[in-house]
Amino acid sequence: MSHPELLPKALDTLFEALWTEPNESELPDPKVFSRVLAKALPEEVVKDGVARMGSAEVKAELMKASNQAFENGAFGLPWFQCTDVEGRVEGFWGFDHLGQVVRFLGLDGGLDSRGAMRAVL
């Protein structure tokens, strides 16, 4: 919440640790994930984030986002709520639907030699 520009780096770091580091099975433990995040983010940002995890502000934001996702029809993760240039809104569930997200948003899907969209992942 306080450093949204660091969120992609934080998520990439946690994802990599979870799936590539054999000793990171305890990643949900704040002591473990804060150590992992400290490798990629400023130490004061990590400490502040961990300290604020249980705050009323963070819990309220989580509740707000969860309620909004439910109202939008989300039933699992990852859920992508997309708005195209014409203002149409549609939700997509799952990584395997990223191609549909690309088409819906009118993005360059990078067609291959067969004229099919390349795999996004």
N, C-alpha and C positions, 0 to 999 in steps of 0.2 A: 504494500500500500504506500509506503514512504519512498520507495525507489522502483517505480514500475519499469524503468529503463533497464534494470538489472534482472528482471524476471526471466527473460529468455536464457541468459547465462546461468542463472540459478537452476532452472528446470533442466537445461542440458547437462549441468554438472551432476545433479541428482540422478537423472536418467542413466548417465554413463556409469556412475558408481553402482547403481542398483543392478545393471545388466552386465557389467564387465569386471567388477571387482569381487572376487570370491569371498572376501571377508566383510562385505557390507550388507549381510542379511539382517542386521539390526538397524537398518536405515531409519525406520520410524522413530527410533529413540532420539530425542532432541540433542543429546550429547553426541551421538554419532553423526546425524545430518548436519549439525552445526560445524563439526570438525571437517566434514566433506565440503561444505559450502565455503569454509574459511580458506580453502585452497584456491578458490576462484573469485571470491568477493572480498571487499574490504572488511576487515575484522569488526569494525564498529557497526557496520550494517548488519552483519550476522548476529552480533550480540543484541542489538536493538530489536531485530526481528524475533529472536527467541524470547526475549524479555516481554514482548508485546503479544505473544501467541495466545495467552489466556485472557487478554484484556476484553472488557465489555465492547470496546470499539471494534476489535477484530471479530469477535463472536457475532456482533450485529451485522457486520459486512458479510460474513459467511452465511448467516441466515437470510439476508436480503438476496444474495446471489443464488442460494439454493432455492428459495421461493420463486425467483424469476425464472430459473431453469425449469422448475416444475411447471410453471404457468406457460412456458414456451413449448412444453411437450417433451422435454428431455426425459429419457428413461434409462440412460446409461452414459458412460464416459468412453471416449471423448464425444462431446456434443458440440456441434458448430452451429451457432445461430447466425445466419448470413442475411445481409440486405444488399440487393444488387443496385445498379445505378438508377433503375426505375423505381426504387423504393419497395420492391417486393421482398418479402421476408420468408425464409424457409429454414428449417432445421435439418441437420444431417447428423446421423449417429455413426460413429466408428471410423477408424483410419481407412478402412477399405472403401469409404465413400468420398475420399478426398478428391477423386476425379470428378465426381458429381458437383462438389463444391466449386472446383475450378470452372466447370462448364456454367453453373448457375451464375457465378460472378462475372462471367465473360472474360476470364483471364486466358492468356496464351497457354494452351495445354501442351505445347511442344509436340506436335504430331510426328510420329515416326514414319519410316519409309512406306508403311502400309496405309498410312492415313489414320492410324489409331493413336489415341493419347498414350504417351509413355507412362509407365508406372510412376506414381508420385513418390512412393517410398523406395 
